[in-house]
Amino acid sequence: MGLCCQVCALLRHGPFRNGSLHATLLASLSTTNKGEEVEEKRGVQLTEAAADTKATLLHHLQVTLGSAGMALNSEFIEGTEAANSLQSICYKRGSLQLLDQRKLPLQTTYLDIRDSTDGWHAIKDMVVRGAPAIAIAAALSLAVEVFNLEDFNGTPDEAFSFIVMKLEYLVSSRPTAVNLSDASAKLRQIASTVAAATSDAKNVFEAFIEASEIMLKDDVASNKAIGSYGASFIQHLLENSKSISMLTHCNTGSLASAGYGTALGVIRSLHTEGVLERAYCTETRPFNQGSRLTAFELVHDNIPATLVVDSAAAALMKDGRVNAVVVGADRVAANGDTANKIGTYSLAVSAKYHNIPFFVAAPLTSVDLALSSGQEIIIEERSPKELLHSQGGLGEQVAASGISVWNPAFDVTPANLIAGIITEKGVITKKGTDAFDIKGFVQKAALQSGA
């Protein structure tokens, strides 16, 4: 762990400057009308009607975020770093630093993110990447900005409009990953609810800050659940083998999330349980997230691992060295079609040919039920420079001048090539059919969570 993150862990913030979200909502909903029956909570007088409204708002916040059992009146955010894993996001109230992943593994540099403009550029320029991480980084960059606003004298509605404008700007940074737009929609809904219930714009900003912090903490818990479900399912599928070799693509670990990771979290869990023989990671051209980041994480955690060029994956499968493939996802359509880093589709085709199970590991926030299939997913195209120059565009020119370039950042893997989708609520399978019932799974998970 870098010095920055050690400092961040020591400086995890204390209470809100003006109290927790509970207190701000209590204050904003308080009344002092004579003759009404009142209840006293935390020194604030509330009418019964206001108390009911307050409870509704707090429940709305928990349901909207899908918080994994986190108490919303907690006045401290605990350290979010998973044990023995790297940390890409260093945050305390009013301050955010992001690990510059473009410089890994040779340099460890953290960049100060002061506002949503810094956040937008950090996401667009791939200082931070990975669907869960960019959603959290975007939310926290705006949380830092509103925390440090000194001269805002607007109304609650104007505070809400300010948040909406900034969120729309942040979502434009990278369009393919649904986590970013999903987080934006949830945060917007929370800000709208609080704006309608308070007379103080500061309460809108504080509600936004606390909701963003809950997202940060919940991501680690979600990733650990994904790892546990995935490891258990794969062991069962492989008849409790004690020697499992996994292949993964791109980077889906602590560097792509708040901690632990999704697909790499499954590999971490298999290693922790003592059944992982070896992890194979592809280099993941052209930005080399596999060779620069995944290999870095695997070495850091002392997980037995081997790096291969992208084009060697099929030969690796043919030689019988891979028992299963697990990758992440930037967006999962309602039918199970999945957008992930370019090259994922090739791996899925090879895995199908060699009768090797191919899994997607992603939180339910990556599921987009509004899209019926992967054909509706917008695929981001990156700069030609990433192919024309070494180091993903950061180094010297290596290709002939004048050559045209097609550089999609993602491809879509059809659902019929996917054996299962590993989520924080369990593994979505086809159960004897050739189709996933993702909508049914999501609805059942929501009911079990009390949403």
C-alpha positions as CSV (number, residue, x, y, z in Angstrom):
1,M,0.0,0.0,0.0
2,G,1.3,3.4,-0.9
3,L,2.0,6.2,1.6
4,C,-1.0,8.1,0.4
5,C,-3.4,5.3,1.2
6,Q,-1.8,4.7,4.6
7,V,-2.4,8.4,5.4
8,C,-5.9,8.1,4.0
9,A,-6.6,5.1,6.3
10,L,-5.4,7.1,9.3
11,L,-7.4,10.2,8.4
12,R,-10.8,8.6,7.6
13,H,-13.2,11.3,8.3
14,G,-15.2,12.0,11.5
15,P,-18.8,13.1,11.6
16,F,-20.5,15.5,9.3
17,R,-19.5,19.1,10.0
18,N,-23.2,19.6,10.8
19,G,-24.2,16.1,11.8
20,S,-25.0,12.9,9.9
21,L,-27.7,12.5,7.2
22,H,-30.0,11.5,10.0
23,A,-29.5,14.8,11.8
24,T,-29.8,16.9,8.7
25,L,-33.1,15.2,7.7
26,L,-34.4,15.5,11.2
27,A,-33.6,19.2,11.2
28,S,-35.0,19.8,7.8
29,L,-38.3,18.1,8.7
30,S,-38.7,19.5,12.2
31,T,-41.7,21.6,13.2
32,T,-42.7,23.5,16.3
33,N,-46.4,24.0,15.9
34,K,-48.2,24.3,19.2
35,G,-50.8,21.8,20.2
36,E,-49.4,19.0,18.1
37,E,-48.1,15.8,19.6
38,V,-44.4,15.6,19.1
39,E,-41.7,13.1,19.7
40,E,-38.2,14.0,20.6
41,K,-35.3,12.4,18.7
42,R,-31.7,13.5,19.1
43,G,-32.9,16.8,20.5
44,V,-35.0,17.8,17.5
45,Q,-38.8,18.3,17.9
46,L,-40.8,16.4,15.2
47,T,-44.5,16.1,14.5
48,E,-45.7,12.6,14.0
49,A,-46.2,13.4,10.4
50,A,-42.7,14.8,10.0
51,A,-41.3,11.7,11.7
52,D,-43.1,9.5,9.3
53,T,-41.7,11.5,6.4
54,K,-38.2,11.3,7.8
55,A,-38.4,7.6,8.2
56,T,-39.7,7.3,4.6
57,L,-36.7,9.4,3.3
58,L,-34.2,7.3,5.2
59,H,-35.7,4.1,3.9
60,H,-35.7,5.6,0.4
61,L,-32.0,6.3,0.7
62,Q,-31.2,2.7,1.8
63,V,-33.4,1.2,-0.9
64,T,-32.2,3.5,-3.6
65,L,-28.5,2.7,-2.9
66,G,-29.2,-1.0,-2.3
67,S,-27.0,-0.8,0.7
68,A,-25.7,-4.2,1.9
69,G,-26.9,-3.9,5.4
70,M,-25.0,-0.7,6.2
71,A,-26.4,1.4,9.0
72,L,-27.3,4.7,7.6
73,N,-26.8,6.6,10.8
74,S,-23.1,5.6,11.0
75,E,-21.1,8.8,11.7
76,F,-17.8,7.3,10.5
77,I,-16.9,5.6,7.2
78,E,-14.5,2.8,8.1
79,G,-11.5,2.1,5.9
80,T,-12.5,0.4,2.7
81,E,-9.3,-1.3,1.8
82,A,-9.5,-5.1,1.5
83,A,-6.8,-6.9,3.4
84,N,-3.7,-7.5,1.4
85,S,-5.0,-5.8,-1.7
86,L,-4.1,-2.6,-3.5
87,Q,-6.1,0.6,-3.2
88,S,-6.8,2.8,-6.2
89,I,-9.1,5.3,-4.4
90,C,-7.9,7.3,-1.4
91,Y,-10.8,9.2,0.1
92,K,-11.6,11.2,3.3
93,R,-14.3,13.7,3.7
94,G,-13.4,16.7,1.4
95,S,-10.4,15.0,-0.2
96,L,-9.9,12.5,-3.0
97,Q,-6.8,11.0,-4.5
98,L,-6.7,8.5,-7.4
99,L,-3.9,6.1,-8.2
100,D,-2.6,7.0,-11.7
101,Q,-3.0,3.6,-13.3
102,R,-1.4,4.7,-16.5
103,K,2.0,4.7,-14.8
104,L,1.7,1.3,-13.2
105,P,3.6,-1.0,-12.6
106,L,6.8,1.1,-12.7
107,Q,5.5,4.2,-10.8
108,T,3.0,4.6,-8.0
109,T,1.6,8.1,-8.2
110,Y,-1.6,9.6,-6.8
111,L,-3.4,12.5,-8.3
112,D,-5.4,15.0,-6.3
113,I,-9.0,15.2,-7.6
114,R,-10.5,18.5,-6.5
115,D,-13.8,18.6,-8.4
116,S,-16.0,17.0,-11.0
117,T,-13.8,18.4,-13.8
118,D,-10.8,16.6,-12.4
119,G,-12.9,13.5,-12.0
120,W,-14.1,13.7,-15.7
121,H,-10.6,13.9,-17.0
122,A,-9.3,11.2,-14.7
123,I,-12.0,8.8,-16.0
124,K,-11.7,9.8,-19.7
125,D,-7.9,9.6,-19.6
126,M,-8.0,6.3,-17.8
127,V,-6.2,7.5,-14.7
128,V,-8.9,5.4,-13.1
129,R,-10.7,2.6,-15.0
130,G,-12.9,-0.4,-14.4
131,A,-16.7,-0.1,-14.3
132,P,-17.2,0.0,-10.5
133,A,-14.2,2.3,-9.9
134,I,-15.2,4.9,-12.4
135,A,-18.7,5.2,-10.9
136,I,-17.3,5.6,-7.4
137,A,-14.6,8.0,-8.5
138,A,-17.2,10.2,-10.3
139,A,-19.5,10.3,-7.3
140,L,-16.6,11.1,-4.9
141,S,-15.2,13.8,-7.2
142,L,-18.5,15.6,-7.0
143,A,-18.8,14.9,-3.3
144,V,-15.4,16.6,-2.8
145,E,-16.5,19.6,-4.9
146,V,-19.8,20.2,-3.0
147,F,-18.1,19.7,0.4
148,N,-15.7,22.5,-0.4
149,L,-18.2,24.9,-1.9
150,E,-17.9,28.1,0.1
151,D,-20.1,30.7,-1.6
152,F,-23.2,28.7,-2.6
153,N,-26.2,30.7,-1.5
154,G,-28.9,29.0,-3.6
155,T,-32.1,27.2,-2.7
156,P,-32.4,23.4,-2.3
157,D,-33.8,23.2,-5.8
158,E,-30.8,25.1,-7.2
159,A,-28.5,22.7,-5.2
160,F,-30.3,19.8,-6.9
161,S,-29.9,21.4,-10.3
162,F,-26.2,21.9,-9.7
163,I,-25.8,18.2,-8.8
164,V,-27.8,17.1,-11.9
165,M,-25.7,19.2,-14.2
166,K,-22.4,17.9,-12.8
167,L,-23.6,14.3,-12.9
168,E,-24.6,14.5,-16.5
169,Y,-21.2,15.9,-17.3
170,L,-19.5,13.1,-15.4
171,V,-21.6,10.4,-17.2
172,S,-20.3,11.7,-20.5
173,S,-16.8,10.7,-19.7
174,R,-17.2,7.1,-20.7
175,P,-20.5,5.9,-22.1
176,T,-20.3,2.0,-22.2
177,A,-20.1,1.1,-18.5
178,V,-23.6,1.2,-17.0
179,N,-22.3,1.5,-13.4
180,L,-21.6,5.2,-13.9
181,S,-25.0,6.1,-15.2
182,D,-26.7,3.8,-12.6
183,A,-24.8,5.6,-9.8
184,S,-25.8,8.9,-11.3
185,A,-29.4,8.0,-11.4
186,K,-29.5,6.8,-7.8
187,L,-27.6,9.9,-6.5
188,R,-29.9,12.2,-8.5
189,Q,-33.0,10.5,-7.0
190,I,-31.6,10.9,-3.5
191,A,-30.8,14.6,-4.0
192,S,-34.2,15.2,-5.4
193,T,-35.9,13.6,-2.5
194,V,-34.0,15.6,0.1
195,A,-34.4,18.9,-1.9
196,A,-38.1,18.5,-1.7
197,A,-38.1,18.0,2.0
198,T,-35.7,20.7,3.3
199,S,-35.3,24.4,3.2
200,D,-31.5,24.4,3.4
201,A,-29.4,23.7,0.3
202,K,-26.6,22.4,2.5
203,N,-28.7,19.4,3.4
204,V,-29.0,18.4,-0.2
205,F,-25.2,18.5,-0.6
206,E,-24.6,16.6,2.6
207,A,-27.1,13.9,1.6
208,F,-25.2,13.5,-1.7
209,I,-21.9,13.2,0.1
210,E,-23.1,10.5,2.5
211,A,-24.8,8.6,-0.3
212,S,-21.5,8.7,-2.3
213,E,-19.6,7.4,0.7
214,I,-22.0,4.5,1.1
215,M,-21.4,3.5,-2.5
216,L,-17.7,3.4,-1.7
217,K,-18.1,1.1,1.2
218,D,-20.7,-1.1,-0.3
219,D,-18.5,-1.9,-3.3
220,V,-16.0,-3.8,-1.2
221,A,-18.7,-5.9,0.4
222,S,-20.3,-6.5,-2.9
223,N,-17.0,-7.6,-4.5
224,K,-16.2,-10.0,-1.6
225,A,-19.6,-11.6,-2.1
226,I,-19.0,-12.0,-5.8
227,G,-15.7,-13.7,-5.0
228,S,-17.3,-16.1,-2.5
229,Y,-20.2,-17.1,-4.8
230,G,-18.0,-17.5,-7.8
231,A,-15.4,-19.6,-6.0
232,S,-18.0,-21.9,-4.5
233,F,-19.9,-22.3,-7.8
234,I,-16.8,-23.0,-9.9
235,Q,-15.5,-25.6,-7.3
236,H,-18.9,-27.4,-7.4
237,L,-19.0,-27.3,-11.2
238,L,-15.5,-28.8,-11.4
239,E,-16.5,-31.5,-8.9
240,N,-14.6,-29.9,-6.0
241,S,-11.2,-30.0,-7.7
242,K,-8.3,-29.0,-5.5
243,S,-6.3,-27.8,-8.5
244,I,-8.0,-25.2,-10.6
245,S,-6.4,-23.0,-13.2
246,M,-8.3,-19.8,-14.3
247,L,-7.9,-17.5,-17.2
248,T,-8.9,-13.8,-17.0
249,H,-8.8,-10.8,-19.2
250,C,-8.2,-7.1,-18.6
251,N,-8.1,-5.9,-15.0
252,T,-11.0,-6.5,-12.6
253,G,-9.3,-6.4,-9.2
254,S,-8.7,-3.8,-6.5
255,L,-7.5,-1.4,-9.1
256,A,-10.8,-1.6,-11.0
257,S,-13.0,-1.2,-7.9
258,A,-13.0,0.1,-4.3
259,G,-11.2,-3.1,-3.3
260,Y,-10.9,-6.9,-3.8
261,G,-12.4,-6.9,-7.3
262,T,-15.0,-8.8,-9.4
263,A,-13.5,-11.5,-11.7
264,L,-10.2,-11.1,-10.0
265,G,-12.0,-11.3,-6.7
266,V,-13.2,-14.8,-7.7
267,I,-9.6,-15.8,-8.4
268,R,-8.6,-14.3,-5.0
269,S,-11.2,-16.3,-3.3
270,L,-10.1,-19.6,-5.0
271,H,-6.6,-18.8,-3.9
272,T,-7.6,-18.1,-0.3
273,E,-9.5,-21.4,-0.2
274,G,-6.3,-23.2,-1.4
275,V,-7.7,-24.6,-4.6
276,L,-6.1,-22.3,-7.2
277,E,-3.2,-23.9,-9.0
278,R,-2.6,-20.9,-11.3
279,A,-4.1,-17.8,-12.7
280,Y,-3.4,-16.9,-16.3
281,C,-3.9,-13.2,-17.4
282,T,-3.8,-11.8,-20.9
283,E,-1.8,-8.7,-21.7
284,T,-5.0,-7.0,-22.9
285,R,-3.9,-4.9,-25.8
286,P,-3.7,-2.0,-26.6
287,F,-3.7,-0.4,-23.1
288,N,-2.2,-3.5,-21.5
289,Q,-4.4,-3.5,-18.4
290,G,-3.5,-7.2,-18.0
291,S,0.2,-7.0,-18.2
292,R,0.5,-3.7,-16.3
293,L,-2.3,-4.0,-13.7
294,T,-3.6,-7.6,-13.3
295,A,-0.1,-9.0,-13.3
296,F,0.9,-6.3,-10.8
297,E,-2.0,-7.3,-8.5
298,L,-1.3,-11.0,-8.7
299,V,2.4,-10.6,-7.9
300,H,1.5,-8.2,-5.1
301,D,-0.8,-10.8,-3.5
302,N,1.6,-13.7,-4.1
303,I,-0.9,-15.6,-6.3
304,P,0.7,-18.1,-8.7
305,A,0.2,-16.5,-12.1
306,T,1.4,-16.5,-15.7
307,L,1.1,-13.7,-18.2
308,V,0.3,-14.6,-21.8
309,V,-0.2,-12.5,-25.0
310,D,-3.8,-12.1,-26.1
311,S,-3.3,-14.3,-29.1
312,A,-2.0,-17.2,-27.0
313,A,-5.2,-17.8,-25.1
314,A,-6.7,-20.4,-27.5
315,A,-3.4,-22.4,-27.5
316,L,-3.4,-22.3,-23.7
317,M,-6.9,-23.8,-23.8
318,K,-6.0,-26.4,-26.4
319,D,-3.1,-27.6,-24.1
320,G,-5.5,-28.2,-21.3
321,R,-4.0,-25.6,-19.0
322,V,-7.3,-23.8,-18.3
323,N,-10.3,-25.1,-16.3
324,A,-12.5,-22.0,-16.5
325,V,-12.5,-18.4,-17.7
326,V,-13.8,-15.5,-15.7
327,V,-14.0,-11.9,-16.9
328,G,-15.7,-8.7,-15.7
329,A,-18.4,-6.7,-17.4
330,D,-19.1,-3.0,-18.2
331,R,-22.7,-3.6,-19.1
332,V,-25.0,-6.7,-19.1
333,A,-28.1,-6.5,-21.2
334,A,-31.4,-8.1,-20.1
335,N,-30.8,-11.2,-22.2
336,G,-27.3,-11.7,-20.8
337,D,-25.3,-10.3,-23.6
338,T,-22.2,-8.7,-22.0
339,A,-20.0,-5.8,-23.0
340,N,-16.4,-6.1,-21.7
341,K,-12.9,-5.2,-22.7
342,I,-12.1,-5.8,-26.4
343,G,-10.9,-9.4,-26.8
344,T,-13.5,-10.9,-24.4
345,Y,-15.6,-12.2,-27.3
346,S,-12.6,-14.0,-28.8
347,L,-11.9,-15.7,-25.4
348,A,-15.6,-16.8,-25.1
349,V,-15.5,-18.3,-28.6
350,S,-12.3,-20.2,-27.9
351,A,-13.7,-21.4,-24.5
352,K,-16.9,-22.6,-26.2
353,Y,-14.9,-24.6,-28.8
354,H,-12.7,-26.2,-26.1
355,N,-15.7,-26.9,-23.8
356,I,-14.4,-24.7,-21.1
357,P,-16.9,-22.8,-18.9
358,F,-16.9,-19.1,-19.4
359,F,-18.1,-16.8,-16.6
360,V,-18.9,-13.1,-16.2
361,A,-18.4,-11.6,-12.7
362,A,-20.1,-8.3,-12.1
363,P,-22.3,-6.5,-9.5
364,L,-26.0,-6.1,-10.3
365,T,-25.3,-2.4,-10.9
366,S,-23.7,-3.6,-14.2
367,V,-27.0,-5.1,-15.4
368,D,-29.1,-2.8,-17.7
369,L,-32.6,-4.2,-18.0
370,A,-33.5,-1.4,-20.3
371,L,-31.5,-3.0,-23.0
372,S,-33.0,-6.1,-24.5
373,S,-29.8,-7.3,-26.1
374,G,-26.1,-6.4,-26.6
375,Q,-26.9,-4.9,-29.9
376,E,-28.2,-1.8,-28.1
377,I,-25.0,-1.3,-26.1
378,I,-23.0,1.8,-27.1
379,I,-19.4,0.8,-27.7
380,E,-16.8,3.5,-27.0
381,E,-14.0,3.9,-29.5
382,R,-10.7,5.1,-28.3
383,S,-8.0,7.2,-29.9
384,P,-6.0,5.7,-32.8
385,K,-2.9,6.8,-30.9
386,E,-3.3,3.8,-28.5
387,L,-2.5,1.5,-31.4
388,L,-0.1,3.7,-33.3
389,H,2.2,4.3,-30.3
390,S,3.6,2.0,-27.7
391,Q,2.4,1.8,-24.1
392,G,-1.2,2.3,-25.1
393,G,-0.5,5.6,-26.8
394,L,1.8,7.0,-24.2
395,G,5.1,5.9,-25.8
396,E,6.9,6.2,-29.2
397,Q,5.3,5.6,-32.5
398,V,5.4,1.9,-33.6
399,A,3.0,1.8,-36.6
400,A,3.3,3.2,-40.1
401,S,2.1,6.8,-40.5
402,G,-1.1,7.0,-42.6
403,I,-2.6,3.6,-41.6
404,S,-6.2,3.8,-40.6
405,V,-7.2,2.5,-37.1
406,W,-10.2,0.8,-35.6
407,N,-9.9,0.8,-31.9
408,P,-13.1,-0.2,-30.0
409,A,-12.6,-0.3,-26.2
410,F,-15.2,-3.1,-25.8
411,D,-16.9,-5.9,-27.6
412,V,-20.1,-7.8,-26.8
413,T,-20.1,-11.5,-25.9
414,P,-23.5,-13.2,-26.7
415,A,-25.3,-14.8,-23.8
416,N,-25.1,-18.3,-25.4
417,L,-21.4,-18.3,-24.9
418,I,-21.7,-17.5,-21.1
419,A,-22.1,-20.3,-18.6
420,G,-23.1,-18.1,-15.7
421,I,-23.1,-14.5,-14.4
422,I,-21.6,-14.2,-11.0
423,T,-23.1,-11.4,-8.9
424,E,-23.1,-10.3,-5.2
425,K,-26.5,-12.0,-4.8
426,G,-25.5,-15.4,-6.4
427,V,-24.8,-16.9,-9.8
428,I,-27.3,-16.4,-12.6
429,T,-27.6,-19.6,-14.6
430,K,-29.7,-20.9,-17.5
431,K,-31.1,-23.8,-15.5
432,G,-31.5,-26.2,-18.4
433,T,-32.5,-23.6,-21.0
434,D,-30.4,-21.6,-23.3
435,A,-31.5,-18.3,-21.9
436,F,-30.9,-16.3,-18.7
437,D,-33.8,-15.0,-16.6
438,I,-31.9,-11.9,-15.5
439,K,-35.0,-9.8,-14.8
440,G,-36.4,-12.5,-12.6
441,F,-33.1,-12.9,-10.7
442,V,-32.9,-9.1,-10.1
443,Q,-36.5,-8.9,-8.9
444,K,-36.0,-11.8,-6.5
445,A,-32.8,-10.3,-5.2
446,A,-34.6,-7.0,-4.6
447,L,-37.4,-8.7,-2.7
448,Q,-34.8,-10.6,-0.5
449,S,-33.1,-7.3,0.2
450,G,-36.4,-5.7,1.3
451,A,-36.4,-3.3,-1.5
